[in-house]
Amino acid sequence: MTERLITSLTNDTVKSVRALHMRKEREFTGQFLSEGLKFIGEALDMGRTPRLLMVGMEARPHALLDRARAATEAAGGEIVVVTHPILEKISRRDNPQTVLAVFDQVYTALDDIDPTSAPAWIALEQVRDPGNLGTIIRTADAAGCGGVILIGDCVDPYSVEAVRATMGSVFAVTLTRTTPEAFLEWRKSWPGSVIGTRLDATEAPGSAHFTRPNLVLMGNEQAGLTDSLAAACDVNVKIPMRGRADSLNLAVATGIMAYAATEDAGA
């Protein structure tokens, strides 16, 4: 494959890649932007190949870059070489990564989830912060959770900010989108414990009894779980606050719950 050289900031390819910062463009194309060779390597390890590989002129030779080029070519993707100003414009950073890539988004339908394929799953209701969501996806991966289910009006997991925060785990974790109504109906057949987190709960995660596979429900950053979802839980728990702070960041709280729900999973 012949690699194209692009030097113009007004090139159509540059415009289309830069447009992936906008949610409406990501939803229209079904694609998203990723940054960095390490990130692309994570994708390749999970069997995902770029639709477009964008390599900066100053990118140094690297075995992983050679692998990315070969994989992109084999999958019928496009490879372009670009200038540093183009990388800056697309990444919106003064010190951009020297390799960018465009990938297809992947979502799993709710009914296609196999609850027993992992010790725990995470469900998020109306999460709004992309950094929180990306960190939760990364933490779910680290804890051995099967995936993250997004309920209602959630931030886009494929936004540039969320993808950056996943550190590549966006390729390793099942992602699902659903409505509250569909989730509540689907939840009825869940074979294990459904665990909610509420400020008015009395049990701590360490003292509550869970039966795997566990499904952990976390609410919105400001309002927490809605009453309808909390009522659908088998048990609601509260993470103890032992200092002056009266709450935790959503990503931190979800991390605590993810590890509580997967405790001894590797035993």
C-alpha positions in Angstrom: 0.0 0.0 0.0 1.2 3.5 -0.9 1.1 5.8 2.1 -0.3 9.3 1.3 1.5 12.4 2.5 -0.8 15.2 3.8 0.6 18.6 4.5 -2.5 20.8 4.3 -4.6 21.7 7.4 -7.7 22.0 5.1 -7.4 18.5 3.7 -10.7 16.6 3.7 -9.2 13.6 5.6 -7.8 16.0 8.3 -11.3 17.6 8.6 -13.1 14.3 8.9 -10.7 13.0 11.6 -10.8 16.2 13.5 -14.7 16.1 13.4 -14.6 13.0 15.5 -14.2 15.3 18.5 -18.0 15.9 18.0 -20.5 13.4 19.3 -22.8 13.8 16.3 -20.0 12.9 13.9 -19.0 9.9 16.0 -22.6 8.7 16.0 -23.0 9.3 12.2 -19.8 7.5 11.3 -19.7 4.9 14.0 -16.0 5.7 14.5 -13.8 7.2 17.1 -10.3 8.8 17.5 -7.5 7.3 19.5 -4.0 8.7 20.2 -0.7 7.0 20.8 1.2 4.0 19.7 0.7 2.1 23.0 -3.0 2.6 22.7 -3.0 1.2 19.1 -1.0 -1.7 20.3 -3.7 -2.5 22.9 -6.2 -2.5 20.1 -4.1 -4.9 17.9 -3.7 -7.2 20.9 -7.5 -7.4 21.1 -7.9 -8.1 17.4 -9.0 -4.5 16.4 -7.4 -2.8 13.5 -7.5 0.9 12.5 -9.7 2.2 9.7 -7.2 5.0 9.4 -3.6 5.2 10.7 -2.2 8.7 10.8 1.6 8.8 11.3 3.5 12.0 12.1 6.5 12.8 9.9 8.7 12.9 13.0 7.6 9.4 14.3 10.6 7.3 15.1 11.0 3.8 13.7 9.4 1.2 16.1 8.4 -2.4 15.8 4.9 -1.7 17.1 4.5 1.0 14.4 5.6 -1.5 11.8 3.0 -3.9 13.2 0.3 -1.3 13.1 1.1 -0.4 9.5 1.0 -4.0 8.5 -2.3 -4.7 10.3 -3.9 -1.6 8.9 -2.9 -2.6 5.3 -4.0 -6.2 5.8 -7.4 -5.0 7.0 -7.9 -2.7 4.0 -7.4 0.5 6.1 -5.7 3.7 5.0 -2.3 5.0 6.1 -1.4 8.6 5.9 1.7 10.6 6.9 1.1 14.1 8.2 2.9 17.1 9.5 3.3 18.1 13.2 0.8 21.1 12.8 -1.8 18.6 11.6 -1.3 16.4 14.6 -1.7 19.4 16.8 -4.9 20.5 15.1 -6.5 17.0 15.3 -5.4 16.3 18.9 -6.0 19.8 20.1 -2.7 19.6 22.0 0.6 21.4 21.7 2.5 18.2 22.3 0.5 15.6 20.4 1.2 11.9 20.0 3.1 11.1 16.8 0.6 8.4 15.8 -3.2 8.7 15.7 -5.8 6.1 14.6 -9.5 5.9 13.7 -11.3 2.8 14.9 -14.9 1.5 14.5 -17.0 1.7 17.6 -18.3 -1.6 19.1 -21.3 -2.1 21.3 -22.8 -5.3 22.5 -26.6 -5.7 22.7 -28.0 -6.2 26.2 -29.5 -9.6 25.3 -26.1 -10.8 24.0 -24.4 -10.4 27.4 -23.5 -13.6 29.1 -23.6 -12.8 32.8 -21.7 -15.9 33.8 -18.7 -15.0 31.6 -17.2 -12.8 34.4 -17.5 -12.5 38.2 -19.0 -9.1 38.0 -20.4 -6.4 35.7 -20.8 -2.6 36.1 -23.9 -0.6 35.2 -23.9 3.2 35.3 -27.0 5.4 35.3 -26.6 8.8 33.5 -22.9 9.2 34.1 -22.0 12.6 32.8 -18.2 13.1 33.1 -16.0 11.5 30.3 -13.0 11.3 32.6 -15.0 9.3 35.1 -16.4 7.0 32.5 -13.0 6.3 31.0 -11.5 5.6 34.4 -14.3 3.3 35.2 -13.8 1.3 32.0 -10.1 1.0 32.8 -10.9 0.0 36.4 -13.5 -2.6 35.3 -10.9 -4.1 33.0 -8.3 -4.2 35.8 -10.7 -5.7 38.3 -11.8 -8.5 35.9 -15.3 -7.2 35.3 -17.0 -8.4 32.1 -18.2 -5.0 30.9 -19.9 -1.7 31.5 -23.6 -1.1 30.8 -24.6 2.5 30.2 -28.2 3.3 31.3 -30.1 6.3 30.0 -28.5 9.6 29.0 -24.8 8.8 29.6 -21.7 10.6 28.2 -20.3 9.0 25.1 -17.6 6.3 26.0 -16.0 6.9 22.6 -15.4 10.7 23.2 -11.8 11.6 22.9 -11.6 12.4 26.6 -13.2 9.2 27.7 -11.1 7.1 25.4 -7.9 8.8 26.7 -8.9 7.9 30.3 -9.4 4.2 29.4 -5.7 3.8 28.5 -6.7 1.2 26.0 -9.2 -0.7 28.1 -12.0 0.5 25.8 -10.9 -2.4 23.5 -11.0 -5.0 26.3 -14.3 -4.3 28.1 -17.7 -5.0 26.7 -19.8 -1.8 26.3 -23.6 -1.7 26.2 -26.1 1.1 25.9 -29.7 0.7 27.0 -32.8 2.5 28.3 -33.9 2.4 32.0 -37.0 0.5 30.9 -35.1 -2.1 28.9 -32.5 -2.5 31.7 -35.2 -3.1 34.4 -36.8 -5.8 32.3 -33.5 -7.5 31.5 -32.4 -7.3 35.1 -35.2 -9.7 36.1 -33.3 -12.6 34.6 -29.9 -11.8 36.2 -28.7 -15.0 37.9 -26.7 -13.4 40.7 -26.8 -10.4 43.0 -27.8 -6.9 41.8 -26.0 -4.4 44.1 -26.8 -0.7 44.3 -25.0 2.1 46.1 -27.1 4.6 48.1 -26.4 7.2 50.8 -29.3 5.9 52.8 -28.0 2.3 52.8 -26.9 0.8 56.1 -24.7 -2.1 54.9 -21.0 -1.7 53.9 -19.7 -3.6 50.8 -17.5 -5.8 53.0 -20.4 -7.0 55.2 -23.0 -7.6 52.6 -23.6 -11.0 51.0 -23.1 -11.2 47.3 -23.8 -14.1 44.9 -21.9 -14.2 41.7 -22.2 -13.0 39.0 -22.6 -9.6 40.6 -24.1 -6.7 38.9 -23.0 -3.4 40.4 -25.3 -0.3 39.8 -23.8 3.1 40.2 -25.7 6.4 39.8 -25.1 9.8 38.5 -22.3 11.9 39.9 -24.7 14.4 41.5 -27.9 12.6 42.2 -26.9 8.9 42.6 -29.1 6.1 41.7 -32.8 6.9 40.9 -35.4 5.3 43.1 -36.6 2.9 40.4 -33.1 1.4 39.9 -32.3 1.3 43.6 -35.6 -0.6 44.1 -34.5 -3.2 41.5 -31.4 -4.1 43.5 -31.2 -7.1 45.8 -29.1 -5.1 48.2 -28.0 -1.5 48.5 -24.7 -0.7 50.2 -22.9 2.5 51.3 -19.1 2.9 51.3 -18.1 4.1 54.8 -16.8 7.7 55.1 -14.3 7.7 57.9 -12.9 11.2 57.5 -14.4 14.6 57.0 -15.3 14.0 53.3 -18.9 12.9 52.9 -18.6 11.4 49.4 -16.3 9.9 46.9 -15.6 10.6 43.2 -17.8 8.3 41.1 -14.8 6.6 39.5 -13.2 6.0 42.9 -16.4 4.6 44.4 -17.0 2.4 41.4 -13.4 1.1 41.7 -14.1 0.1 45.3 -17.3 -1.7 44.3 -15.7 -3.4 41.3 -13.0 -5.0 43.5 -15.6 -5.9 46.2 -17.7 -7.6 43.6 -14.8 -9.5 42.1 -13.0 -10.4 45.4 -11.2 -13.7 45.2 -12.1 -14.0 41.5 -8.7 -15.3 40.7 -8.6 -17.8 43.6 
